[in-house]
Amino acid sequence: MSAPRAVSRGPAVPRADGYGRFERDPEDLGRWSVTEVRLGLRENRGQFWLLVLVNAFVGAMVGLERTVLPLLAETDFGLSSRGAVLSFIATFGLVKAVTNVFAGRLGDIHGRRRVLIAGWLFGLPVPFLLIAAPTWTWVLLANVLLGINQGLAWSTTVIMKIDLVGPERRGFAMGLNEFAGYLAVALAALATGYIAERHGLRPEPFYLGIAFAAAGLALSVLFVRESLGHAALEARAAGGSAAAHGAQPSAAPHAEGAATRGTDPSSAEILARVSWRDPALSSASQAGLVNNLNDGLAWGLFPLFFAAGGLSVGQIGVLAFLYPAVWGALQLWTGALSDRIGRKGLIAGGMIVQGAALGMIALSGSFRGWAAAAVVLGVGTAMVYPTLLAAIGDVAHPSWRGSAVGVYRFWRDSGYAAGALAAGLLADRVGMAGAIGAVAALTACSGLLVAIRMPETRGRGQVDAFLTPRLS
C-alpha cells in the first residue's frame, strides 16, 4: 500500500494502527482525511460482516448469565430478597449506561477500533470471576466489568456499522447488528441452561464465556479496521451537497447546525438534545429506557417466576432462548422495513406489543402460555430495537453521531438498572406477577408517548436531505 498522501489543509499525521487508510487533519471535520474510503454495505462488506461476528460474541457474554445467574443467587449464595437477587442487573445496567457515554465520545476522538479492543480487555476476567466467586460481591464485580465490556464493545460495533453503510441502509445495518447480538444472547442462554441441567450451575456453563471473550478480542485486534474515515467522508459530503443546493446544513430538520467543525455541539448540548430538547432524540431515549427496563425484568425476574411456576432449569433455558431469539431474528426484517416505511410507527407499535406480551406472561401459568408470550415479546422488541438506533442515526450529524449514540445508549441501558430495582422492590411487596403487570402498563404508555410526541425521522435528517449516497 502506498504511503499516505499529503493534505493541502495542513500537516498529516499517519494513523497509529498502521492500516494506512486515513490521515490526521486537525482542521478537517471529524479530524480525519479520507484516502481510500467509500460508503455502503456492499463496498464495506468484509468489515461489516466481521463486525457482525464480533458483536455476536459481545452478545454471547450477556447470554452467559441470563438463565443461570438468577438461579445461582438463590442456590449458591442464599439470597432470598428479589431486590438482592436482581442487584447484579442493576450494577450491570448502571455501569454499562455510563460507559456508553464515554464510548461514543472516546470513539469520536481517538477512533472506534481502540475503544472496541479496550472493551474486550475488560470482558476477559468476567467468566473467571463468576466461576471462582466465593461471595455475591464477586458476582457484582464481574458485572461491573461486564457492563464496561458491553458499553465499550457493543456501542462501538453499532457506531462502526453506521459509519460504514452511510444513510441509505442504516435501518438494515442496525437490524443485522442487533440480530447477531441478540441471537447470540439467546443461544448462549439456551446452551448454559442445557449445560447447567446436566452438570450444575457452576462452573461448567461459564467455560463458554472464556471462549467468547478470547475470540472477540482476537478478531478485534487482528482484523477490525478503523471506521472514522467513513464518518468524515459522510460529514464532508453532507456539507458539500448542502452548499451545492444553496442551503445551510444547519437548516435541515433535526440538524441544528452541525455541518461544520465550528458549529459542532458541545458534550453538554448533545446531552440536552438527546435527553429532552429534541423531540425525536428524546422520544427515542425514553422508549429505549423503558424497553430495557422490561428486558431487565425478563433477565432477572422471569427465571425466578418460571421456577416458582414449577419449570425445570432446561425449560427455563428454552424460554430464556425464545424471547431474544425471536427478537434477534426478526430484526433482519424490521430494520430494513423501517428504511421503507419510517421509524415512528414501528417504535410506537412495538412498545405497545411488548406491553401486551408482558401482560400475557403475568396472567399465564403454563409453559405453553409463557412460550407464546415470549414469542410476542420478541416480536415487539424487534420492531423497536434497531429502529431506535436508526432514528438516532437519522438525526445526529456524523461529526457528533458517536456521542449522540452514546447518550442514547446511556438512557436506554439505564433501563436495566431501573427495571431491576423496580421489579425487585415490587416483587417483594406485591409479588412477581404484580411486578410484571406494572411494567407491562408502563411499556404500553411509553409507546403512546412516542405516538404523540415523536416526529418521523426517516428522510428528514440532515444527511438524507443532502448526502449523495454513492461517492467515488
C-alpha positions, 0 to 999 in steps of 0.5 A, a space after each residue: 500500500 502506498 504511503 499516505 498522501 499529503 493534505 493541502 489543509 495542513 500537516 498529516 499525521 499517519 494513523 497509529 494502527 498502521 492500516 494506512 487508510 486515513 490521515 490526521 487533519 486537525 482542521 478537517 471535520 471529524 479530524 480525519 482525511 479520507 484516502 481510500 474510503 467509500 460508503 455502503 454495505 456492499 463496498 464495506 462488506 468484509 468489515 461489516 460482516 466481521 463486525 457482525 461476528 464480533 458483536 455476536 460474541 459481545 452478545 454471547 457474554 450477556 447470554 452467559 448469565 441470563 438463565 443461570 445467574 438468577 438461579 445461582 443467587 438463590 442456590 449458591 449464595 442464599 439470597 432470598 430478597 428479589 431486590 438482592 437477587 436482581 442487584 447484579 442487573 442493576 450494577 450491570 445496567 448502571 455501569 454499562 449506561 455510563 460507559 456508553 457515554 464515554 464510548 461514543 465520545 472516546 470513539 469520536 476522538 481517538 477512533 472506534 477500533 481502540 475503544 472496541 479492543 479496550 472493551 474486550 480487555 475488560 470482558 476477559 476476567 468476567 467468566 473467571 470471576 463468576 466461576 471462582 466467586 466465593 461471595 455475591 460481591 464477586 458476582 457484582 464485580 464481574 458485572 461491573 466489568 461486564 457492563 464496561 465490556 458491553 458499553 465499550 464493545 457493543 456501542 462501538 460495533 453499532 457506531 462502526 456499522 453506521 459509519 460504514 453503510 452511510 444513510 441509505 441502509 442504516 435501518 438494515 445495518 442496525 437490524 443485522 447488528 442487533 440480530 447477531 447480538 441478540 441471537 447470540 444472547 439467546 443461544 448462549 442462554 439456551 446452551 448454559 441452561 442445557 449445560 447447567 441441567 446436566 452438570 450444575 450451575 457452576 462452573 461448567 456453563 461459564 467455560 463458554 464465556 472464556 471462549 467468547 471473550 478470547 475470540 472477540 478480542 482476537 478478531 478485534 485486534 487482528 482484523 477490525 479496521 478503523 471506521 472514522 474515515 467513513 464518518 468524515 467522508 459522510 460529514 464532508 459530503 453532507 456539507 458539500 451537497 448542502 452548499 451545492 443546493 444553496 442551503 445551510 446544513 444547519 437548516 435541515 430538520 433535526 440538524 441544528 447546525 452541525 455541518 461544520 467543525 465550528 458549529 459542532 455541539 458541545 458534550 453538554 448540548 448533545 446531552 440536552 438534545 438527546 435527553 429532552 430538547 429534541 423531540 425525536 432524540 428524546 422520544 427515542 431515549 425514553 422508549 429505549 429506557 423503558 424497553 430495557 427496563 422490561 428486558 431487565 425484568 425478563 433477565 432477572 425476574 422471569 427465571 425466578 417466576 418460571 421456577 416458582 411456576 414449577 419449570 425445570 432449569 432446561 425449560 427455563 433455558 428454552 424460554 430464556 432462548 425464545 424471547 431474544 431469539 425471536 427478537 434477534 431474528 426478526 430484526 433482519 426484517 424490521 430494520 430494513 422495513 423501517 428504511 421503507 416505511 419510517 421509524 415512528 410507527 414501528 417504535 410506537 407499535 412495538 412498545 405497545 406489543 411488548 406491553 401486551 406480551 408482558 401482560 400475557 406472561 403475568 396472567 399465564 401459568 403454563 409453559 405453553 402460555 409463557 412460550 407464546 408470550 415470549 414469542 410476542 415479546 420478541 416480536 415487539 422488541 424487534 420492531 423497536 430495537 434497531 429502529 431506535 438506533 436508526 432514528 438516532 442515526 437519522 438525526 445526529 450529524 456524523 461529526 457528533 453521531 458517536 456521542 449522540 449514540 452514546 447518550 442514547 445508549 446511556 438512557 436506554 441501558 439505564 433501563 436495566 438498572 431501573 427495571 431491576 430495582 423496580 421489579 425487585 422492590 415490587 416483587 417483594 411487596 406485591 409479588 412477581 406477577 404484580 411486578 410484571 403487570 406494572 411494567 407491562 402498563 408502563 411499556 404500553 404508555 411509553 409507546 403512546 408517548 412516542 405516538 404523540 410526541 415523536 416526529 418521523 425521522 426517516 428522510 428528514 435528517 440532515 444527511 438524507 436531505 443532502 448526502 449523495 449516497 454513492 461517492 467515488 
